[in-house]
Structure formats: structure tokens, C-alpha cells
């Protein structure tokens, strides 16, 4: 059995790390800069942005304000530098030794335990079909932080993290970063040229190779996108944790959608509700989860008939405590606008 985790910013947030866009934006606004271009972009992103995907879409829209690649490059490089510094500061203020590694591994081996009783039964019945096979866990993270790796032993690749059914091993095979790291190959951008709001740049290879994620990954020379595509094609269970399912990663939602149509595979989406829901009104939680399922299906670009096929293969769980108790004492210090 092949289990694939796709990890978004919600993973770090469940570890109680201040890594949301709003956290960073407050920090970014406090950094003084003499450049008028940078001052303007800071003002532009102060409002109406709830997630990192929203920021990326805003960058694509903001391109209408530029006449040259150099104008864009100035604000793009400043954003990457300050974001990298901000996240590095957070990582350095966490005592990564205070980890309940066994609890973390249990989450990875049993992702269904954070679901409702009905969905637990569904996934366990599905997993029983693979009881006599080897189980592998693969992780691809959209985050720049190395928080996932830091929760594991140093030599985490091909590590036995648990056992299933007849005591067969569950092995963590690898962890990959599709958007780079805080200090190496950071990628912030859009999904495709339709999200670039300046036709003047539609033929500008410098702009396209910087702002379109797949182009940026390609010119960096690694094969991470090919690896993720292969992992999706081989997966039996895909766990999408803490992603807003934004438009700037549509390429991957489309590939997962096709996978669900073509083979026996389940998708679990762990998400956060956009408002706090009182426990007396659980039906509203269910409504939010249906909304997120529809959002994902819309991103897949599948036909209506294909969307019907995959509907029962998608499970959504909102506001889960999964991973929240892995770090015993998350952050030792605080990150402010003056922290470097």
C-alpha cells in the first residue's frame, strides 16, 4: 500500500508555529525599506489575503503595475528574502528535541484515526485490502520549513515508523519539498500564464521562469515535480493536510482528480473551517466540509460525470487536532518585526 501525504501550511500551524500569511505580513510591514516599489507592494498585500495561495494570486494580479522584469524582480527578491529570514527565525526558536516521536509516527501510520467513526470504518475497510502487502509512506510538503523532518530522527529516510495487520512494516520512504526550503530554492508563484495579469510578460521567459511554479522548478534543475507526479500515480491513499486548495497549485489538484477517476484510491482532506463553529451546530461543520469537497472537485477540471465518480472517494475533516500534541513545547521565543 502506498500512502502519500501532501503537507500544507496547516501542518506548521497545528504545531503552533506562527507561519500563516497573516503572521508574516505583520512582520513584513514593520521592516523599513527605502524602495517605493516595495512600499507599494506591502500596502497592496495588507488586506483581503487569507492564505499563501491568495498572496501568490495577488502577485499575478499585481504584475499589471510593472513595465520591466527588473521592477518585478526587486519586489519578488525582497519578499523571498524576508520570508526566508522570518521562517528561519521561527525554526531556530523551537526546541525540536521535545518531540513525542511515537505519537507523530502513529499519526502517519493511521491517518484515519482523526476522522469521524463512519469515515474511520470506510478507510479501515479499504486498508484491509492491502493487509498482506508492504506499506510505504511518502511525504511531499508545500512548506519551506523543515519542520516535518525535524520531528523525526536524523536518518529518517526508509525508517520503520510502525506496523500493520500481520506485523508487516510501515516504512517512511522519503520527504520532498515541492516549493523549496527557507534557504534553498524557494518558489513563490502562480500555476500558469492565465494567472499573470500583464500580457506584455506572457512571452517574457524571465518572468515566466520566475513566477510560474513549474517553470521555476524546471530551471532549478531538480526532478521534484516528476517525483510528485509519480507518487500520485502510485498512491492508494492520499492525505492532503493543511492546504487551502488554492488556484496556484491547480496542476496537482487536476492530477489527483484524474488518479481518483482512474483507480481504487481515496483522498482525505484535512482542512480548517473559515469560522469557529460552536459544537451545538455540528451541521455547519458538515456544510463547510461539503464546501471544501466541492472546491477540490472544481479545481480538478473533471467532467460532471467524473466528479460523480470521485465524490465517494473524497473524505473531508475540518479542524482536526492531528499533529497538535506532537511538539511538547513548540516555540521558545517570539518572532517580531525586528527579529532577523
N, C-alpha and C positions, 0 to 999 in steps of 0.2 A: 504493500500500500504506500502510495506517495502522498504525503501531506505537505501542502505549500502554504506558508504564512506570508502575506503581504502586509507589511507594517507601516502605518502612517503616524502622524504626529500625536494621535490619541494615545499611542503606546507610551511616549515620554510623559504625556500629561497624566496618565494613570500612575506613573512612577512619582508623580507630584513634582515634576520638573517644569519650570516656567518657560516653556518653549513654544507657546502659541504665537500667532502673528501679533495679537494684541500685546502680549508681553514684550516682544521685540520692538514693536512700534513705539511704545513708551520710552524705551531705552534709546532708540534711534533718534527720536525727536530732540533729545537732550544733548546730542553731540553737535557741537558748533562746527560749522563749515562755511567758508567764505564764498563758495561757488553758488551763484544764483540758480543754476540748473538743479543742483542738489537741494537747495532750499525749496524750490518749486515742487519737486517730486515728493519731498517729505510732506509738504502741505497737501498734495493731492491724495496721498495714501492714508491720511489721518482718519478718514471716515468711510463708512459703507464697505469695509473689508472685514470679513469674519474668519477667513481661513487663508492658508498659504496659497491655495488654488485661486482664491479671489485676488490675491496680490499678483499672481502670475498673469491672470486675465487682464488686470489693470495695467500691467506693463505693456501688454499687447495693444491695449487701447491708447495708452499714453504715447505710443510711437508716432501718433499724428503730430506731436509737438516738435519733432526733430526733422532737420534737413540733411544731416550728415551722420555717418556711423560714429564718428568721434564724439558727437553730442550724446548719443545713446550710451556709448562705451563709458563715458565719465560717470553717469549715474549708476550704470549696471555694476561697474567695478567697485564703486563706493558701497553699494548695497551688499555685495558679496563679502567685502572685507569686514564691514561692521557686523554682519550677521555671523560670519565665522568667528569673530572675536567674542561676540555675545555668547554663542553656544559653547565655545571653548571655556569661557569663564564658568559657565554652569557645570560643565563636566568636571572641572577642577575643584569644584566646591561640593562634590558628592563623595561620601565615603563608600566606595564601591566594595569594600571588604565586608560591610554589614549587609549581606545578601542572604536570603533564605533560598539557596540554590535548589534544594529539593522541591520546594513549593513551585519555583519557576519552571523546573523541568516537568512537574506534574501538570501544570497548565498546558505546556507544549504538547504533552502526550495525550491529554484528554480535553481538547478544546470544547467538547460538548457539555462539560460539567457546568459551564456558565450560562447554559440555555434554560428554557422552560422545560418542565417534565415531559411534555409532549415531544418537543424537539430533541431532548436527550434520547428518548426512545427511538426516534427516527434515525438519528446518527449512529447510535449503538447497533441497531439492526443492520444498517448499511456496513459498518465496520466489521461486523461478524462475517461478512462475505470474504474477508481477507485474513481470517484467523490463522491460516496455515502459511501465510506469506511473510516475507521480510517487510518491515515498516521503516520508511525513511522520512525524515522531516527536513524540508528546505526552507530557508528564510530569505526573502528579498525585502529590504527596507527602503522606503522613500525618504527616510530621515538622514540628516547629515551627521548626527551624533553617533557615537559608538556605544550607546547605552546598552543595546542588545548584547553585544559581545562582552561588555564589562560585567554583565550579570553571570557570565559563565567562566569556567576555568580557562587558563591561558591557551591551552591546546584544545579548543572546543570543536574543531572540525573532526568529523567521523567519531564523535563522542557518543557513548551509550547513555541515553537520558531516561530510559525506562524500559518496561517490558509489557507485553500484551498477551492475553489469552493463554497460550501454551508456553509461556515464559520466553517467547521469542523477543529478541532485542528490538528496541526502537532507537534508531540512530539519527543524531543531528548531523546531516551531511555537510552543510555549508551555510554561510551568511554572506549576502551580497548587497551592495548599496547601488541602487539604480540611479541616484542623483548625486553620487559622490559623498565626500566627507567634509568635515569642517575645515580641514587643512589640505584637501587634495581633491581637485576636480569637481568642485561644487557646480551643480546645474540648477539654475532657476529659469523657467521659461514657459513657453506655450506648446500646445500639442501640434499645431500645423499652421500653415500660412493663412488660413481663414480667420485666425485669431490675431493677425498682425494688421492693425488699423492704419496702414500707410502704404498705398500701392507703390509708391516710389521705391520702397525697400523690398518689394516682392521678388526682385531679381538681384538683390544685393547679397552676395554669398557670405560676406562678413556678418551681416545682420542675421541671416538665416542660420548660419552655423553657430551663432552665439545664442539666439533666442529660442529657436525650435529645439526642443529637448533631444529628439532622436538625432538631429544633425550634430548637436554639441557632443553627444556621446560618441558618435561615429568619428569625429575628427580627433577625439582624445585617444582613439586607437584601441580601446578595450572592447570586449565582446559581451558586456553585461546585458545588453538588450537581447542578444541571441540566447543567452543563458536563461533569461526570464521567459522568453517565448517557449523554450524547450521545457522548462519547469511547468508552465501552464499546460502544455500539450500532454504531459505525462501524469498530471495530478489526478487523484481520485477525490481529494478533499481540499478545497481552497478556503483559507481563513483570512478574510480581509479585516484587519484590525485598525481602528482609529483613523480611517480615511474619510474625507468629506465627499469622495467620489466626484471630484471636480472635473470640469471640462478639459483642463490642461493635461490630463492623463487618459484621454479617451481611447488612445491606441490600445491600452491594456484592458479597459472595460470591454472593448469590442472583441478582443482575443478570448477573454474569459467567457463572454457570451457565446461565441462560436463553440468553445470547448463544451459548455453545458448542453448545447443543442446536439452535439455530435457523439457524446459518450456518457457513460454512467459516472456522474461526478456531482458532488454537492458543493455549494458555496455558502459559507457562513459570513455574514456581515455584522461586525461589532461596531456600533456607532453611538453617538451621543445625541440625545434629543436637543432640539434648539431652545427648549424652555424647560424649566423644572416642573415635573409632573407630580402632583400630590398623589400619594398612594391610594386614596379613595377613588381616584378616577383612572384606574388602570387601562380602561378602554382607550384613553387618549394616548397612552404609550403604544398600544397596539396600532392605533391610527398612524402615529409617527413612523413606526416600523414598516407599515404598508407604504407610506410615502417614500421611504428610503429604498424599498424594493422597486417601486416604480421608477425612481430616479436612476437606479442602476440599469434597469431594463431599457430605459430611454437612451442611456449612454451607449448601449451595445449596438445600436443601429440595426437590430434584427427586425424581421417582418413580424406582423401581429401574430401569425401562426407560430413562429419560432418563439416569441415571447410567452405564448401559452405553454409551450413545451417546457421552458425552463422555470416557469413560475413555481412549481412544486419542488424544484431543486435549490431554491434560494431560501435561506433562513436568516432573519434579521433579529438581532438582540441589541437593545439600546441600554445605555447607562450601566453596563456591567462593571463589577468590581475586579474583573480579571486583571491580574498583574499588580493591583494596587498595594498588596501586602508583601510584595517581593523584596522591596528595599525597606530595611528596618528603620533607618534614619536617613531619609532622602537627601536633604540639602543642608550643609553645614553653614553656609554663608548666604548672602543675598546678592543679587545682581542689580546694580543701579546704573543710571545713565553715565556715571563717572568710572565705572569699573572697566578695566581694559585687560 
